[in-house]
Amino acid sequence: MSWLHYILNQSPEIALFLSLAVGYWIGKFQFGKFQLGGVAGSLLAAVIISQVGVKIDNGVKSVLFALFIYAVGFESGPQFFRSLGRKSLREILMAAVLALSGLLTVIVMARLFGLDKGLAAGVAAGGLTQSAIIGTAGAAISKLGLAADEVQRLQGNVAVGYAVTYIFGSFGAILVCVNGLQWLMGRTIHDDALKAEAELLAGAHVFGTGEQPALPDLVGRLYKVERAAGSTVAGLEGDTTPGDVCIERVKRKGAIIGLQPDLKLETGDIVLVVGRRAGVVGLEDAIGPEIQSSEGMDVVTLTRDVAVTNPELTKRTIGEIRAATKPETRHGIYLLAVKRGGQPLPLTPDTLIQPGDVATFYGSADDVQRVVKVVGAPIIPSDKTDFVFHGLGLVVGLLIGLIVIRLGSIPLTLGSGGGALLAGLLFGWIRTRNLAIGNMPTGASTLLRDLGLAGFVAVVGLQSGLQAVSTIADRGISLFLIGVVVTIVPLVITMLFGRYVLRYDNAAIFAGALSGSRSANPAFGEVLDKAGNSIPTTPFAITYALANVFLTLLGPLVVAFA
């Protein structure tokens, strides 16, 4: 195996991508209702590959995780800030219960099995996957007034306990937060994520890539004029429900003619009628027979999102705007949706339009361009990522992660991950306020999330797997099993508390909150993968930020009471 060791150390990125490939392959296998998933599979594959002996730079792990957590925050920024307040009380309690139950579990196990303060703190750091405990516990040990060699021994034991328990700390959290939670709820994360998304979208259906409705609301039909001969274009449009239909093109004696409101239609004319299905279908009695096609009568239509910036249109209701808009301005234009902060508003006459709302219009290219000039700034779809905006966002997040606040002798910090998450939330919110900046296509965001998290987990396995396995072989399996208990018990207690005391009834939201309360990033990645949307992110963001503080404080507490 020396040749494999040589290759992987000459090019450690091979080990990284091999872990991802093998891990996602393993993750596809399903045993009954249990499926490991790509993230947990990558961790397992990386631990196996690490036995060859692989050295991989710690900075790779930090970069990958920063990319993952920033993308998650960016997607969920608007929803996160709307959720702050009293609604966050459940998440605060979740994080507090997990930290308290984690502390008690570590102390009980340490006293039952005679662990010294160093090993107990290491088990807490690894079993709860909170690396900051190593630092806070080490600082607390140095202040016990012990001999220098004893301090060094205990601090070394912190690292030993951490190495043995960290792998299952990541893996076990996935099992509880995904498989265990779905079993307890009796529903899948995916189904509840779709349900929650439908509620957020106020019943609007979001079509996936390549999907479209079989019965679209807006349609076009060709009619041959017989009964409508002598009517003007404006008169024919006015005979139907206002705004339901419009005449987009008229063909007379084989030639397309200019379209004016006062144009009188003649027998044999062919007209293209566009509008809402209820108004367009079945106009034979009013116009004449429907025909299937006619050369040159097709019109290209488009859908365009527009940020409402015109002060004459804001602070007014949809009904007021419609009444004040000239007929020639709104001709051929259909309002499909209005969103605020990414969430749809009801399309009723009483809906108030605010600055920055996004209106979605449908119509011909000329009609849409005309109304865009009146409403505000068009939001042009693009496959380009605004690297200026997002590069700055990551810089801000990583700078925030460097900030350390001391509570006595205990250093508290969000770290690079917490800082990147906070920056992602903030910059995601800024993006909704000014849609001309900060574009990140869905595909780009998905790549950052998937590669960032799976790569981060694989690096953890490659760095810690060899040491963990060798330590278990040297010291016996008891320390590993103690770590299993420290990983599982607090999560199960918190899960039961969330289900039966806090009354979480949505598996996707519950899973996000539970994984965040343990700052279990691999588990959260698996939750996101199961959900298929960003619904779990908001509760995760709240509990994750709290967990980084609460769990960090456990270091000196374990040293004091173990």
N, C-alpha and C positions, 0 to 999 in steps of 0.2 A: 504493500500500500504506500510505500515511500514515494513512488512516482505520482500518486494522486495527491499526497501531501504537498509535494513540490509544485504541482500544477496549481492547486488551489491557493497556495501562498504567493505564487508568482502573479496570479490574477484572482484575488478574492471575490471579485464581482461575479465570477463563474459560480462560486458557491452560493451567492445571493440569489441569482436568477435560477439556478438549479433548484434551490429551496422553494422558490415561487412556483416553478413548473410542476415539481413533484407534489408540493403541498396542495395546489389547486386540483391536481389529478386525484389525490387521496380524498380531498374534501367533497368530491362528487359522489362518492359511494354512500349509499343509504342503507341503514340497518333498521328495518321497521320504520318507525317515525323519527329515528335518530339519524342526523347527518352532521358530520364533523364540520363541513364548511371550509372555504379556502383559507381563511385567516388561521384557524386552529391547525389546519393541515400544513400550512407553511411553517408554523412553529414546530410541529412534530418533525417535519422533514429536516428543518434546520438543526434540531438537536441531534438527529441521526448523522447528518453530514458533518457536524462539528466534531464528532469522535475521531475524524481523520486528523484534526488539528488545523484550525483556520484562524488567522489573525485578520480582523477587519476593523477599520478605524471607527472610533466612537462617534466621530463627526458625521459619518454616513447615517447613523441612526437618528441623530438630532435633526438633520436636514429632512429626511424622509418623514419623520413625525411632524415637523413644523409644516410641511406641505399638506399633509393629511388634515391636520386639525384646523389650519387656516381655511382650507376649502370648505370644511364642514361648517365653520363659523360664518363664512361669507354667504353660504346658501341660506342660513337660518337667521341672519341678523335682524331683519324686520320682525319676524315672528317672535324672536327672543325678547326684544325690547317691549313689544306689546304684552308679553306674558309676565313682566315684572310686576311686583306689588303683592297684594294679598294672595293672588293665585299661586305665588311661589312658596307659600308656607309649607305645603306638603313636601316639596323638594328639600327645604331646609331641615325638616324633621327627618327625612330619609337619610341625609348625609350625617346628621348627628347620631342617629340610632346605629348606623353602621360603624362609625368611629368608636362609639362607646362599647358596642358588642365586640368589636375587634380587640379593644384594649382588655376587656374582661376575659376573652377567650385566651389571649396570649398569657395573661397573668396566671390563669387557672392551669394551663398546660405547662407553664414553666415550673410551677410549684409541684404539680403532680409528678413530673419527670425530672426534677432537680436540675433544670437548665440554669446556667449562670446568667448574669445580666447581659453579657455580650451575645450569647446564643439566643436569648429571648428577644432581644432587640433585632437581631438578624432575621429571626423567624417572622417577626412583625413586618419588617421591611420587605422580605421576599413573599411571604404568604399574602400580604395585602398589596403587593406590587407598588410600594411607595418608597422609591429609592432615597428620598429626602430623609427618611428615618435614620439611615446610616449616618448621615452628618449630624443630626440633632442628638442621636443616641451617643455617638462618639464624643461629642462635646460634653454631654452630661457625664459620661464615664470619667473624662479627664478632670472633672471637678469633684470627684468622690473622695479625694485625699488619699488615694492608694499609692503604693510604690510604683515607680515608672514601669518596671517589667510587668507588673500585674495589669496596669492600664493598657499596655501594649497587647497583652494576651487577650484581654476582654474585647478590645477594639478589633483584634484579628478575628475573634469569634463572631463578631457582628457580620463581617464579610463572609465567613463560613456559613452561618445560618442563612444569610441572604442568597448565596449561590445555590444551596441545596433546595430552597423552597420557592425560588422565583419562577422557575419554569412552570410548576403546577399552579402557582399563583395566577399566572396568565391563562393557562389552559382551563383550570377549574372555574374561573370566572365566566368563561365562555359557556361551559356546561350548565352552570346555574342560571346565568342571565338569559340564555337562549332556550336550551332544552328544558331545564327545570321550570322556568317561568311559564313557558307555553303549556307544560303539563298541568301546572297549578291553575292556570287561567282556563284551560280547556278550549283555547282558541289559539290560532297562529298569529305571530307578529305581523306577517304579511297581510292577513285579512283585516286585522284591526287598524293597520297603517292606512289601508285603502279606505276604510270606514271614516277614520279621522280626517283624511285628506278630503273626502267628499263633503264632510261637514264644514271644513274650512273654505271650500270652494263654493259654498252656498248652493250645493246641488248641481253646479256646472260640471260637465264631463270633460276631462282632459284626455285628449287622444294621444296615444303613443306614436313613435316613429312608424310611418307607413300606414297608420290607421286613419279612417275617415268614416263619417256616418253614411249609411245606405240611403237615408232620407234627409238630405241637407235642408236646413231652414231656408237658405237663400238659393233660388234656382232661376234659370232662364228658359223661356219658351218662345217658339216662332209661331205666329198666327198670320193667316191670310185674311186681309180685310174684306168683309162683305157687309155685315150688319153695322159696323162702325163707320161706314163710308159717310163722309160729310162732317164727322167729328174732328175737332182739333186734338193735337197731342195733349195739350194741357187739359182739355175737357175730358178726354178718355182717362187720363191719370186721375182726374178729380172725381170720376164716377166710382172709383174704388176707394177703399179706406185710405185716407191720406198717408203717404209714406210707404204703403204696402207694395206698390208697383211703380215702375217708370218705363217709358219707352226709350230704349238706348240706341236703336238704329231703325231706319226706314229704307226699304228698297222699292223703287218704282220702275217698272218696265226694264228690269235687269240692271238698273244703276242705283248706287247708294246716293241718297239725296241729303241735303243739309237739314239738320234737325232743329226746329224752332218751336217754342210753345204754341204759336198760333198756326202751325202747319196743319192744313186740312188733309185728312186721309181720303184716299180714293179707292174704289173697288179694285181689287187685285194687288194692292200694296201688300208687302210683307213687312211685318213689324217684329222686332225683338223686344220682348217684355221681360224685365228682370225685377225680382223682388222677393218678398217672403212667400213661401210655398202656398199658404192659405189664400193669398191674393192672386197669385199667378196661375195656379192650376185651375182649369175649368172655365177659362174665359171665352170658350167657343160661343156661348150665347150672347156675349157682349161685343165680340170682335168678328169672329168667323172661325173656320176650321183650323185646327192646329196642324202644322206640317213638321216633318222631321228634320229637314235641313234645307239650306239655301246658301249658295256660294257667296262668300264675302260678308255674311251676316253674323259671324262670331265676334265677340268682344272679349278682350282679355280683362279679367277682373283681379283685384288683389285685396289683401287684408293688411292694414297698416296700424301699428300702435303709435299713438301720439300723446306726448306729455302735455297736459293742459297748462299753458303759461299765460294765455291772454287774460288780463285782469277783467275784461268785460264779460268773461264766461265763468269766472270763479266766484264763489260765495253765492251762487244762484242754483236753483233746482233745474233738473233736466227739462221739466215742463216749461219753466220760464225761458230757458235758452231756446227751446224749440219754437216757442211763440214769437220770440224776438228775432229769429233768423229768417232771412229772406228766402222765399221758395226756390229762387234760382241758385242760392248757395247750397241748400240741402238736397237739391235734385240729384237722384241717383246714389245717395249716400245712406248707408244703413249702420246704425250703432249696434255693435255686437256685444260689447262688454265695457264696463268701467271698473278699474282696479285701483285700490289704494294700499300701498305697502305690499303689493303682491297678492292681496286678497280681493275677490270680486265684491262689488256692491250691487244691490238690487236695481234692475233697470225699471224704476217706477218714476212717474212725473215728480214725486216729492223728494227724490234722492238729491242731496246737496253736493255740488261739485266743488272740490277744494284744489288749491294750487298744487301741482305735482301729481294729481290723479292721472292715470293712464287710460285713455279711451281707445277702443279698438273699432276701426271703421272698415266697411266693406263697400266696394264699388269699382267702377272702371278707373284706369290709371289717371285720366284727366279729372274725373270727379273727386277722387281721393286727394290728388295734388291740390285742387282748389280748396278743399276744406282744411287741409293741413296748414295752409297759409293763415287761415283764420284762427285755428285752435291753438297751435303752439309748435313744439319741436318734434319732428318725426323721430321715431326710434328705429333705425335701420338695422335689420338682422345682419349679423356678421359672424364669421367663423374665426375672427382675430381676437386674441386675448390682449387686454390693455395691460401690458407688462409694467408700464410706468406706475399705474395705480396700484397693482397688486405687489410689485416689488417694494413700493413704499409701505404698503400694508404689512408685509412680512418684516421689514426693517423696524417699523414701529412696534410690532408684536414682540420681536426678539429683544428690543431695548426694554420694553416693559418687563420681560422675563428676567432681566438683570437686576431689577430693583429688589432690594432686600430690606424688609422691615423687621426690627428686632423686638421681640416680646421678652424683656429681660435678657437672658443669654440665648434665647431660642430664635434663630433666624427664620423668618417666614418669607417665602417668595413664590410667585406663580410658576417660575421656571420658563424655559423656552416654549414648552407646550401650552401652558396656561396663557402666556403672553400672546402667542400666535392665535389661540382661540379667541381671546378678547379682541384682538385687532381684526380678526375675520368677522366677528359679530359687528363691530363698529363700522368697518368698511363696507360690509353688506348693507347696513342701514343707510350709509351715505350714498351708496349706489341707487337705492330706491328714491332718494331725494333729488338725484341728478342722473338720469338714465343716459345722458350723453357720455358719461365716463364710466370706467370700471367694467367694461364688458368681459365676461368669461363664458364662452359657450358651454353648454351642458356636457359635451364630450370631454372638454378640457378639465372641467371640474371633476367629472367622474374618474378620469385618469389620475388626477392628483390624489383623490380619496383612496382609490383602490391600490395604486402602486405605493403611495405613501404609507398606508397602514400595513399592508402585507409585507412591504420591504422592511419597515420598522420591526415588526414581529420576527421576521426571519433573521435580522441582525441580532436581536436579543437571543434567539436560539443559538446562533453561530458563536456568539461571545460567551454565553453562560453554559451551554450544553455540556461541553467537555468537563469543565470544573465541577458542575453539579453531579454528573454521573460518577466521576472519580471520587468526589467527597463522600457520596453515598456508599461507594464500595469500601472506602477507608473507615468510615465512622458507623457503618450500619444504616439500616433503613429507618430506624426510629425517628431520627430528626426529620426525614422526608415526610413521614406519616403525621408527625406533629404539625408540619407545615400544611398538609392536606386539611387537617381539622381547622387550622387558623384561616385557611382560605374559604372553606365551605360554610362553617357554622355562622360567622357574621352575615354572610350573604343570605343564608336561609332565614335567619332571624329577621333581617331587614326586609326580605321578600314577604314573609308572613305578616310583618307589621304593616307594610305597604298595602297588602291585599285586604287584610281584615280590620285594620284600624284606620288607615288613610283612605281606604275604599277606592283604590285604583281599579278601574273597570276596562281600561284599554291596554291590551298587551304591549303594543308598540310604544306608547307613552311610558308605561310602567318599566319596560326594559331599558329605555333610555335613561330614566331616572336612577334605576338600580345600578346600571353599569357606571354611571357618572359618580354615584355616591361611593364607589370603590376606586374611582379614577382608573377603571379597568378599560384601557384603550383598545386592546385586542377584542374584548367582549363587545364593546360599542361598535367596532367595525363589523363584527359578525351580525349584530342587531341591525345595523344599517343595511347590510346586504340582504338580510331576511325581509326587512320592511319594503325595500324597493323604492323608498322616497325619504324625505328628510324629516318626517314626523317625529322620530325619537330624539332629534337633535336639541330642541329647546329644553326639555327637562334634563338632558345630559349636560348641557352647558351650565345650568344652574348648579346641579349637584357636583359636577366636576370641579368647578371653581371652589366650592365649599370644602370638598374632600381634600383638595391640595393643602388647605390650611389645617383642617381637623386631623388628618392622618399624620401630617408632619409633626404636630404637637404630641403624638403618641411616643416619639423617641424618648424624651426625658421622663415621661410618665411610666413607661415600661422599665426603664433603668431604676426609677424610684421604688416601684412596687413589686418587681419580679424577685 
